[in-house]
């Protein structure tokens, strides 16, 4: 697989410079994991719309996934997947907050131990509800859609970003 950029949280101006350089690239392809509704705090939305980027948008929360599809309903170049990226294919427990705040594969105990601010936000939002969602390894997702090259991966998965990066087989 050709070289690509991975974004988690990065300085706004640095991200903007990189995205502007990538923006007009021919045959650009991206994967956005944790795409949310496609509007709220989305660092790549304007590029998707302006440059008609092709890509896969991954969002596991059913209600948020429907908003995502609605918010990009006129973008035929996009692929939508309602699942989580995980090391296994199948069903996994996923912890969803009522207002989609800090939903993740981690339960409240992980947030309490690793992210006190996130734990407080999750509690203020009403706690977390456990739901079952489909899961798929990253490389399997790319193979499913016959993706031969990848230019950008944008990840926002509340504590699972590094695990997803480890799943990438850059040599493919």
C-alpha positions in Angstrom: 0.0 0.0 0.0 1.3 3.4 -0.9 2.2 5.9 1.9 -0.7 7.7 3.6 -1.3 10.1 6.5 -2.9 9.1 9.8 -4.8 11.7 11.7 -5.9 11.5 15.2 -5.8 14.8 17.0 -3.2 17.1 15.5 -2.6 20.8 15.6 -5.3 22.6 13.5 -2.9 24.6 11.4 -0.6 21.7 10.8 -3.5 19.5 9.8 -4.9 22.2 7.5 -1.6 22.6 5.6 -1.3 18.8 5.1 -5.0 18.5 4.0 -4.6 21.4 1.6 -1.6 19.7 -0.1 -3.5 16.4 -0.3 -6.8 18.0 -1.4 -6.4 18.1 -5.1 -4.6 14.8 -5.5 -6.0 12.7 -8.3 -7.7 9.5 -7.2 -7.6 10.5 -3.5 -9.0 7.9 -1.1 -9.6 8.1 2.6 -11.0 6.1 5.5 -12.6 8.0 8.4 -13.1 5.8 11.5 -15.5 7.3 14.0 -17.1 9.5 11.4 -19.9 10.6 13.8 -22.6 12.5 12.0 -20.3 13.9 9.3 -20.7 17.5 10.6 -19.9 17.8 14.3 -16.1 18.5 14.8 -15.4 16.8 11.5 -11.9 17.9 10.3 -12.3 16.6 6.7 -15.9 17.4 5.8 -15.1 20.5 3.8 -12.5 18.6 1.7 -15.0 15.8 1.1 -17.5 18.3 -0.2 -15.2 20.6 -2.1 -12.9 18.1 -3.7 -15.4 15.1 -3.9 -13.0 12.9 -2.1 -13.8 9.2 -2.4 -13.7 7.2 0.9 -15.2 5.0 3.5 -17.0 6.5 6.5 -17.2 4.2 9.5 -19.6 4.9 12.4 -21.1 2.2 14.7 -23.9 4.0 16.5 -27.2 3.3 14.7 -28.8 6.8 15.2 -25.5 8.7 14.4 -24.9 6.4 11.4 -28.3 7.4 9.9 -27.5 11.1 10.4 -24.1 10.5 8.7 -25.8 9.0 5.7 -28.3 11.8 5.6 -25.7 14.5 5.9 -23.8 13.1 2.9 -26.8 11.9 1.0 -25.7 13.8 -2.1 -22.2 12.4 -2.1 -22.3 9.3 -4.3 -18.6 8.7 -4.1 -18.8 7.7 -0.4 -19.1 4.3 1.2 -20.9 4.0 4.6 -20.2 1.2 7.1 -22.0 0.8 10.4 -19.4 -1.1 12.4 -16.4 -0.8 14.6 -12.9 -1.6 13.6 -11.7 -4.4 15.8 -9.2 -7.2 15.8 -12.0 -9.7 15.1 -15.0 -10.0 12.8 -18.4 -10.5 14.3 -20.3 -8.8 17.1 -18.8 -6.9 20.0 -20.1 -5.0 23.0 -20.0 -1.2 22.4 -20.7 1.4 25.0 -22.9 4.2 23.7 -23.6 7.4 25.6 -27.1 8.9 25.2 -25.9 12.0 23.4 -23.2 10.2 21.5 -20.5 11.7 23.8 -17.5 9.4 24.2 -19.0 6.3 22.9 -16.4 3.5 22.5 -15.4 -0.1 22.9 -14.5 0.8 26.5 -16.9 0.7 29.4 -17.0 3.4 32.2 -14.3 1.7 34.2 -11.7 2.4 31.4 -12.7 6.0 31.2 -12.5 6.3 35.0 -8.9 4.9 35.0 -7.6 6.5 31.9 -9.5 9.7 31.2 -11.1 11.4 34.2 -12.4 14.2 32.0 -14.0 11.7 29.6 -15.4 9.8 32.5 -17.0 12.9 34.0 -18.4 13.9 30.5 -19.9 10.4 30.1 -21.5 10.4 33.5 -23.0 13.9 32.9 -24.4 12.6 29.6 -26.2 9.9 31.5 -23.7 7.0 31.6 -23.2 4.4 28.9 -25.6 1.9 27.4 -24.1 -1.4 26.1 -25.2 -2.4 22.6 -24.0 -5.1 20.2 -22.4 -3.9 17.0 -20.8 -5.5 14.0 -17.0 -5.5 14.0 -14.3 -6.0 11.3 -10.5 -5.8 11.1 -9.2 -2.8 9.2 -7.5 -4.7 6.5 -10.6 -6.8 5.9 -12.6 -3.6 5.4 -10.1 -2.4 2.8 -10.2 -5.8 1.0 -14.0 -5.9 1.1 -14.2 -2.7 -0.9 -11.1 -3.6 -3.1 -9.2 -0.5 -1.9 -5.8 -0.6 -3.6 -4.4 2.6 -2.2 -5.1 4.8 0.8 -4.1 8.4 1.1 -5.6 9.4 4.5 -6.9 7.7 7.6 -8.7 9.9 10.1 -9.3 8.2 13.4 -11.5 9.3 16.4 -12.3 6.3 18.5 -11.9 7.3 22.1 -9.0 5.2 23.3 -8.8 2.6 20.4 -6.8 4.7 17.9 -3.4 3.0 18.5 -5.0 -0.5 18.1 -6.4 0.5 14.7 -3.0 1.8 13.6 -1.4 -1.5 14.6 -3.9 -3.4 12.4 -2.6 -1.7 9.2 -0.5 -3.8 7.0 1.4 -1.0 5.2 3.2 -3.6 3.0 -0.1 -4.6 1.3 
